[in-house]
């Protein structure tokens, strides 16, 4: 397994997440609605709004997964945050970054991952919208474009939440 590296702007990222109050906060219908729709649209068993913060990955919204967090060291989303690019892993069992990851060899037995970056209004990457499946699958360019659209909806919800909470 290859652990995701920290970002160059890790302090700024942490401060942005703290300011926005997204980590260690209660579920919110606006975010849950988007992950539910993404789960249904892509026909996957799990869709998450994942915020990568310090040494953990916090699921602000988790549709189809009981867990609220995982260690950052095993997170797929940590790779998205570091690269600031979408990541599609059609079968992690054949990917040197993930083949022995505890989330692949154990529960929830991830066999497919697709994640798109989610940014704050200030352009700081916060985490990702990710899709998980227990079976390998392919992901088309059209699918990736749809995933970016869902991630943009999360960004809009983050901005709206920020302005409501002023």
N, C-alpha and C positions, 0 to 999 in steps of 0.2 A: 504494500500500500504506500502511496505517496501522499503525505499530508499536505494540505494547502498552505502555502506560505502566507505570511502576513503582508498586508499592503504597505506601501511607502507612506500613505497618509492615515495610518491606523489610528492615531490619536484624534485626528479630525473626524474620522468615521465614528469612533466611539462617542465623541462629544455630540455629533449630529444625532445619533440614535438616542442618546440621553435627553437631548433637548426635545426631540420629537415624542419621547415617552412611549416608544413602540416595544421596547424589550421589557419582559417580565410584567406585561400588562394583560388585562383581561381580554378575552375574545371580543371582537366588534363585528356587528352584522355587516357593515359595509365591506369589510375585508373578506368575511366568510362567504358572502354572496358571490364575490368574484372567484374565489377558489372553488366553490360548488359548481359554478358555471364552467370553469376551465376543466374540472374533473369530468363533467357530463359531456362537454364538447369533444374532448380528446378520448373519452371512453377509457379512462385509467382508474385504477382503484384508489389512487391518492394524489392530491394536489395540495401544495403548501406555499404559504408566504413565509419565507425563511429570512430571518435577520441574523447576520453573522456579527457577533458582539464578543469582544475579548476572547475568552477560551471556549465559547459555546455558540451553538446555532440554536436560536430561539424561533419557534414556530408561532408567529403572530396569528396565523390562521392555518389550521390543519384539518383538511377534509379527507377522511378515510384513514387517519393515523391517530392513535391514542396519545402518543408521546407529545410533550410540549417542547422538548429540547434534546439535543445530542451534543457530545463534545465536538468542538470545532475541528479537532484533529481527524475525525472520520467523515466530515461533511463534504458532500459533493459541491454544495453551494459555496463553500470556501474557495473552491477553484474558480467559480464564476466571479466572485468578488475580487479575487486577485487579478484575474485576466481582464475584467470589465467587459467580457464577451459572453455570449450564449454558449452553453455546453450541451451537447447531445451525446449520450453514451448508449448506443443501441443494445449492447450487452456487456455490462461491467465485468462479467466473468472472464472476458477476453481482453480486458484493458489493464495494463500494468499499474495504473494509478489506483485501481479499485478491486481487482480480482480477489484479494484477501481482506478487503474491508469488512469489519464486523457487521455492517448493515447489508452486505451482500451475502456473506457466508451464514449469517444468523438472521434473526427477525429484523426488518420485515422482508428479507430476501429480495432485495432490489435487483431486478433484471433489466431495467430500462430507467434512464434518467434523462430528462430534458429540463434545462433551467435557463431563464432569461433574466438579465440583471434588472434590478429595481433601484431607481435613483431618487434622491430628495430633490426639491426645487432648486437647491444650491448646486446640483450636479454631483453630489457625493453618493457613491454607491453604498447602499444599505444592506442589500441581500439579493434574493432572487424569488421569482415565481417558479416553482418547479413541479414537474409531473413525475410520478413514480409508477412503475408497473412491476408485477411479479413475473412477467414473461418478457423476453426480448421482443423488440419491435423496431420497425423502421419509422423514420420521421422525415417527411418531405419538406421542401422549401416552403410550401404553402402552410404546412403545420407550424414551422418556425415563425413565419410571419404572423400567424394567429397567436402564437405564444407571446410574441413581442406586443401585440395589441392588448392581450390580457394584462401583461406587465405594465403597460401604459395606464390601464384602468386602475391598477393598484397605486401607481404614482399619483394619479389624480385624486384618489381617495386619501392618500397621505397628505397631499396639499390641502384638500378640503378639511380634513381633520385638524390640521395645524391652524387653519384660519378660524375654525369653530372654537378651538380651545384657547384662543388669545385672550 
